[in-house]
Amino acid sequence: MNYDLLKTILVVGIGASIFSTAVIQKIKEQLKSKTWLFFITIVVSFGIGICFSLCFSDLSFVDSIWVGLSTWVGADAIYKTFEDKIFTKFSDMDNTNDVVIDRDDIE
């Protein structure tokens, strides 16, 4: 199993989920009938997930479809499910001490 690809798909899906949630909320406010809401949310989530993935990552189109699915399901919830088992927790990462930025313009 390619854990790096899975992690990339979920992280991109988290970013796309933020936009998808905002757009779907605006659509809900404008709809008079909730009949087609389920199908509209699927189309919007997949559309935003695929477009976001193709624009802001080097994932292939097939992987972008998986981003769309994770955007619809909720990438954040999926990531938190796998966080302890596969990935390093964000809170356990200590990369901030390794980065040193030298600036010449400050005296």
C-alpha angles and dihedrals in degrees: 000000000000102000094177091057091047091050092049092049092050095046092049088045090055090056092047091047091061092058093039092054092051093048093046090050090054090048091051090053092053099043118099094189125042093203096104097031095106093054093043091054091051093050094044094046094048092043095050092042094051095043093045091049095048093047102042105030140040094241119135122246092260091051088047089058087056088051088053091052093048089048090055095044094042117267093205092059091046092049092050089050092055097034097093095039106043112006135053111254116251089233091055094052113099104181097131094084092056096060119083120178116196116202120196096191094066116083 
